Amino acid sequence: MRALIFVVALLAALPAFAAQSPVGLWRMDQASLEKTLDQLIGGLLARMPEEDRADARRMMTEQRAAMKEQMASSLASTVEFAADGSVIFDEPDSPDIERGTWTMQGDILQVRDSDPDSPDLSGRVSADRIELTFDIDPNDPDQGPLGDMTWVLVRAR
């Protein structure tokens, strides 16, 4: 009888341990946009030769507002995760709709887009947010700054 009670209790607890699902419509989190921009600038500066950093920091500081405005268009973008494992990246300023796929590996969300040259994303899903980082190729210097960025998505509805 104790074994039966243990099994019932264990089965009842399993949903609490299940990974959150990303299915739904998500958008960029405005509060994290500035942090992401700072991560990008910091990553770019860290990869520059020491003698070039002061000038580059000054230039990037002057251009930060313009960079933030460009990234702000991402706030109008949505990412829709469908139950069939497909994902749609919709940027209103772009005529193209990007598509990809998603899978859950345990509690890790894996996102792949249709561009074989862009790095995949991985992260964690909670009830109200998804935090994603780029799975960069350490041998590709062009991807380096992406490794310092975290994209935070919040539910759009």
PENOR-V127142 format. One record per residue. N is the residue number from 1. D_CENTER is the distance of its C-alpha to the mean C-alpha in Angstrom with 1 decimal. Layout:
[[N,D_CENTER] [N,D_CENTER]]
This chain:
[[1,47.3] [2,45.0] [3,43.1] [4,42.6] [5,41.4] [6,39.0] [7,37.5] [8,37.2] [9,35.5] [10,33.1] [11,32.2] [12,31.8] [13,29.3] [14,27.1] [15,24.9] [16,24.0] [17,22.7] [18,20.8] [19,17.0] [20,15.5] [21,14.9] [22,12.0] [23,14.8] [24,15.0] [25,13.9] [26,10.9] [27,10.4] [28,8.8] [29,10.4] [30,13.2] [31,14.0] [32,10.9] [33,11.4] [34,14.3] [35,12.9] [36,10.2] [37,13.3] [38,15.4] [39,13.2] [40,13.5] [41,17.2] [42,17.8] [43,16.4] [44,18.6] [45,21.6] [46,21.5] [47,21.9] [48,24.9] [49,28.4] [50,29.7] [51,32.3] [52,29.9] [53,27.5] [54,29.7] [55,30.1] [56,26.4] [57,25.5] [58,28.1] [59,26.9] [60,23.2] [61,24.4] [62,26.5] [63,23.8] [64,21.1] [65,22.1] [66,22.0] [67,18.5] [68,17.3] [69,19.1] [70,17.5] [71,14.0] [72,15.4] [73,15.8] [74,12.1] [75,13.1] [76,15.3] [77,12.9] [78,12.0] [79,10.2] [80,12.9] [81,12.8] [82,16.5] [83,18.7] [84,19.8] [85,16.6] [86,15.8] [87,12.9] [88,13.7] [89,11.8] [90,14.5] [91,15.0] [92,18.4] [93,19.5] [94,19.1] [95,21.8] [96,19.7] [97,17.5] [98,15.0] [99,15.0] [100,13.6] [101,13.8] [102,12.2] [103,14.1] [104,14.3] [105,15.9] [106,17.4] [107,14.8] [108,11.9] [109,9.8] [110,10.0] [111,8.8] [112,11.2] [113,12.2] [114,15.9] [115,16.0] [116,17.3] [117,16.9] [118,13.2] [119,11.3] [120,9.6] [121,6.3] [122,7.0] [123,6.8] [124,9.1] [125,10.2] [126,12.9] [127,15.2] [128,13.8] [129,10.1] [130,6.9] [131,5.2] [132,2.8] [133,5.0] [134,7.1] [135,10.2] [136,12.6] [137,16.3] [138,18.2] [139,21.1] [140,19.5] [141,20.0] [142,18.1] [143,14.8] [144,15.6] [145,14.1] [146,10.6] [147,11.0] [148,11.5] [149,8.3] [150,5.7] [151,3.6] [152,5.6] [153,6.9] [154,10.6] [155,13.1] [156,15.0] [157,17.9]]
